[in-house]
Amino acid sequence: MNHDHGMEGMAPPPSSTNGTSGMHHHMMMMMHMTFYWGKNAEILFSGWPGTRAGMYALALIFIFVLAFLVEWISHSRFIKPGSNNVSAGLVQTFLHAMRVGLAYLVMLAVMSFNGGVFLVAVAGHTLGFLLFGSRVFKKNTDMSSYERTSDLPPMTC
């Protein structure tokens, strides 16, 4: 039975001078393509958080805070009414860049396919929206009068 899977014409990998025949000195971690549970994950950076439970918990807290910050930036007012258009535009652009950058970091963390990372990312966005975006803590709940609740437009996918 042929197990080459169409690679019979391929040249073998080049051999190295140190006799390892192209082998790496570190083990390659398998990338998960389905959700899995456990503390042995690789989130955002190679080798982080490692295999220790404390570092995994720290990574989960970090992802939660990132997601929470995305919601805070998305629903905050940093520009005072009557501000100079140029300075207001620069602040708005900086806030947009921060929000997009943090959102991409959360997305990349979720792409680790670790169930805990997914849950804390959703929890961070949920708590952030509850505190900053929902009507629960708003003083004026009259929806007939439109008032801007943020300096940034809503995020779209």
N, C-alpha and C positions, 0 to 999 in steps of 0.2 A: 504494500500500500504506500502511495506517495504522500508524504506529509510536508512537502515543500510549499504547498498552497500557491503555486504560480511563481515561485522564486527560484526556479532551477537555473535561470540565466544570470542571477545576481552574483556578484563577486563577494567573497567572504569579507568581513570587516577587517580593516587594516590592523596589523599587529603593531603593538607599541614597543619601544625600546626597553621598557622595564619588565617585559615578560608577562604582562597581564592580559595580552591579546585583546585589548580594547575594553577590558572590564574596569568599572569605576571602583574607587576605593571606599565608597559609601553605598549603603543599600538604597535602592530606589523605592520610595513609598508609592504604593498603588493609589491612584486617584479614584475615589468612589464616584460612581455615576448614578447611584440611588441613595436615598437617605439611610443613614445608619446612626446608631446610638453608641455612645462611649466617649471616654475622655482622651483617647488616643487619636487626636485630630491634628491637622496642619491647617492653620487659619491665617490667611494674609501673608505670612512670611515663612520661609523654609525653616522647619524645625521648631516653629512656635505654635502652640504652647508646649510641645513636648509630651511626655507621658505622665507627668505628675498632676495629680488631681487639683492641687492648689493653683498651678499655672493655668489649667483648663478653666477653673472658676474665675480667675482673673481675666482670661480671654472673653468669657461670657459677659462679665461685667463691662469690659471695654466695648463689646459689640452693642450691648444694651445702651450704654451712654452715647455711642455714635448715633444710633437710631433716634434716641431721645433728642439729641442736638439737632438732627435734621428737622424734626417737627418744631423745635423751639425757633430755629432760624426761619422756618417756613411761615410761622404765624406771629412773628414779632415785628414791632415798629421801632426802628432805629433812627429813621429820618424824621426830623422835626418839621411840622408844617411851616412853609415859608422859607425853607432852606434854598440856598443857591442851587440851581439846576445842575451845574457841573459837579459840585461836590456831592449832591444827592445822587447823581448818576454814577459817580465813582463808588460811593458806598453801596449802592444797589448792585453794581456789578461785582464788587468784592463779596457781598453776601450771597449772590447767586453762585459764584465760583466755590465758596465754602460749602454751600448746601449741596451742590452737585458732587463735589469731591467727597464729602462725607457719605452721601447716598451711594456713590460708587464703591466706597470702602465697605459699606454694609452689604451691598450686592455681592461683592467678591467674597466676603466672609460667608454669606449664605451659600455661595457656590462650592463651599467645602463639603456640602451635603450632610453636615452633621446636624442631627435633629435638635440638639441643645442650642446650637447657634441660630438655627431657624426660629426656634421658639423665643429666644431672648431678643432677636431682631424685631419680630412681630410685637412682642411685649413692649419694647422701647418705643416703637412707633405708636402703639396704642396708648400708652401712658402719656407720651408727649402730645398726641392729638387731644386726649381727654383734658389735659391741663391747659393747653394753649390754643387749640383749634375748635373745640366743641363749645356749645352754649352753656355748659354746666356752670362755669365760673365767670360768665360774662355778666356785667352789671346791667347793660341795656339789652333786653331780649326781644325788643320790638323789631321784627324782621321787615316791617314796611319801610323803615328808613335805612338806606344803604350806607354803611360805614366801612371803609377799608379796614381790614383786620391785619394787614401785612403790607410790608414794602415790596414784597416779591409776588409775582403771579403764581398761581397754583402749579405744582409739578405735574407734568404729563409724561406718560411713558411712550 
